Every structure is written in C-alpha cells, then in structure tokens.
Amino acid sequence: MPSLSKTYHRDPLLVAFGEAVRRIRLEHGISQEQLALMTGLDRSYMGGVERGDSNVTLLKMNAVARALGLSLAELMRDAKL
C-alpha cells in the first residue's frame, strides 16, 4: 500500500474532491470496490481518495469522473473546486 503523504494528507481540496466522489458514487449505487474496478485503481487507493488521503493525479481524477458518468469539469464543480 502506498504511504500517505504528510504534505497532502487531508488537504481541504483533496477532502472536498473525495467527499464529492463518495457522494456521487453512493447516489449511483456503486460500491467503492466497483468504482475501483471501473477506474483500474486499487480499492484501498480509492478509499484514500475518498478520505482525502491521496493526492490524486489528473489522469486518475478523469478516470473517476468518467466512471461516475461525469466530465472532470462536472465532478470538480460538484466538489466546489
């Protein structure tokens, strides 16, 4: 498992993004494991994204948005970023 970055751990931007991902995922009735499979990411990494523990790359953010049926811009707007 990747170690948590002390620099970015629970940064408000990462937390807002993760909360939006979790909220939309639950609205769609998708489990965290299903979303991880849809994006090609590890389930534990997806948990870190939703908690704001992982500094997500642009490509991974886009994969998450697409798996949720959104554009990256829509997901960012939903997260108020």
N, C-alpha and C positions, 0 to 999 in steps of 0.2 A: 504494500500500500504506500502511495506517495506520502511524504511527510508534509505536514501543514506549514505553510509559510507564515512566520511570525510577522512579516511585513504586511501581509494582506489579510490575515485571519480576522474574520468578522468585520471587515471594512464595510461601512454603510452601503456603498454601491453594490458590493457583492451580495450583501444580505438582501437588498431590495430586488436584485435580479433573481436570487434564489427563491425568495418568497413568491415572486410572480410565477416562476416556473412551477413551484409546488401548487399554487392556487389553480393555475390553468390545467395542470396535469390532473388534479382531483376533479375539476369541473368536467373534464373529458372522460373520467372514469378509468384512467390509465394508472397502473401501479408504477412505482419507482423502477422496479425491475424491467417492466415492459418498455418504459421510456428509455432506459439504458440500452436495451437490446435494439430499439428503433434507431438510436443515435450511434451505436457502435461503441459506447462508453461503458466502463465498468459500473456496476450498481453502487459500489461503495463510493466511487468518484461522484456519481450522480447525487448521492446523499450529501457529500461535501459541497457540491454546487448549491443544493437547496438550503443548506445551513449557512452559506456564505463563507465556508472554509477554504474554498478553492478559487484561485484566480483563473477564471475560465478564458481560454483563447477565443478570438473572434470566430474561428472556424468551428469550434465546439459550440459556441453560442448560436451560430447559424444552424448547426445540426439539431440542436434542441428546439429552436423556433420552428424549423421545418417539420420535425416530428410532431409538434403540437398543432400543426396546420396554420402557422403564422409566418409572416415575414419577420426578419430580425428587427426591423423598424417597429412593427406592431408589438413584438414582445418587449422591446425597450420602452415603448410608450406605456404599455401596461405596467411596467415596473417603475414608471415615472422617472426614467433616466434620459 
